């Protein structure tokens, strides 16, 4: 027998002897097999060793594909598979795995991110209030709100974003949500990778109708940039965290473009790819003011009693034009739950370009107990919507959610924002062509009374709140502008700012 062969066998005998002395049973790994092959141990001897030993092989397709390139013959690959017929070794067990209660604790690190272009998920990544989310969730929005639960939403600042990698870093004032937790990032150096193929993983997302939903799955493929899972994502999950079995954030759910994953589908970007942008965001924190410590208005939690309005909303003589009027170059529609139910069920589309709202169909559904004010350029006008301001009496009302749709805008307000209790109600609209020029309209008293009448079933069931409870927009806030972020590409670090 050749000397290298004897040496390799002796090495394994000595290793086994030491393990027995420590009352530990050794398990063969993929690397052990490679070492024996490279030491000249015959195929028959290696197969025999596999059959009589306990094993911890990684038999995932990607792991097995590497072995022939390192000289491992097919006979040994088959023996490795025979030792793990159920594929149990493809789910790597970590030295420390988080409990179910630990994952529940991580729920409080996940938030809903609102912008003028929709909503998505984000998660808090440090105690200073940095939030990681997808760039496409935020886009060029001048309004960004981060919602922790049904009653708490706070303003956020955009510190940095990368459109190519679809990553954005926000900053919030955590003093407003002291019970929030921080998602630990799996970026430290250690003796095992942050995530391996076959490992059990967990995502936490925030679909619009459901808060913080858990989804478990298996990491099917782990690349340098992305992670492929056997999980189907919802649109609202974008920007949410992916946790490994140790409860560490190893990725972010996002829309992976072809230059990252090979196909434009939802997937998971590895957390390592976000670190340079996070580091840049930390530098930007020192150059800007802390986000304001205040709460933003939120949707009422009580659903609108639709049964009380169905007969009126579906009547043949329903007069939709009574809810519309012009403000300068813009056509405006007050969308009470009655109007929205009419549009959804009767599909009357000849009043306004309602097709523009298709992406917001779920949010503007009739069961939401809010008033939507929709403004769009009048037919033939070349102007575009920039901002809307609503005044109840002499107070400006802060919107629950401002949204941009095509060339128009649709803002969600509390029902009492347009009410006879205001005395007078005034609407201001600004265009992108001339943001300093305001187009103003004081609402007709009959229209105000009609809005009150449409919301009367809600008031009768839940009570009629006073106007004093309306959220008033702070004088210092007329537009929700964020600092312009630096754009960079994660694959070209020479462009990253020092």
Buried (B, 14 or more C-beta within 10 A) or exposed (E): EEEEBEEBBEBBEEEBEEEEEEEEEBEBBBEBBBBBBEBBBEBEBBBEBBEEBEBBBBBBEEBBEEBEEEEBBEEBBEBBEEBBEEEEBBBBEBEEEBEEEEBEEBBBBBBBBBBBBBBBBBBBBBEBBBBBBBBBBBBEBBBBBBBBBEEBBBBBBBBBBBBBBBBBBBBBBBEBBEEBBBBBBBBEEEEEEBBBBBBBBBBBBBBBEEBBBBBEBBBBBBEEBBBBBEBEBBBBBBBBBBBBBBBBBBBBBBBBBEEBBEEEEBBBBBBBBBEBBBEBBBEBBEEEEEBBEEBBBBBBEEBBBBEBBBEEBEEEEBEBEEBBBEBBBBBBBBBBBBBBBBBBEBEBEEBBBBEBBEEBEBBBBBEBBBBBBBBBBEEEBEBBBBBBBBBBBEBBBBBBBBBBBBBBBBBBBBBBBBBEBBEEBBBBBBBEEEEEEBBEBEBEEEBBEBBBEBBBBBBEEBEBBEBEEBBEBEEEBEEBEBBEBBEBBBEEEEEBEE
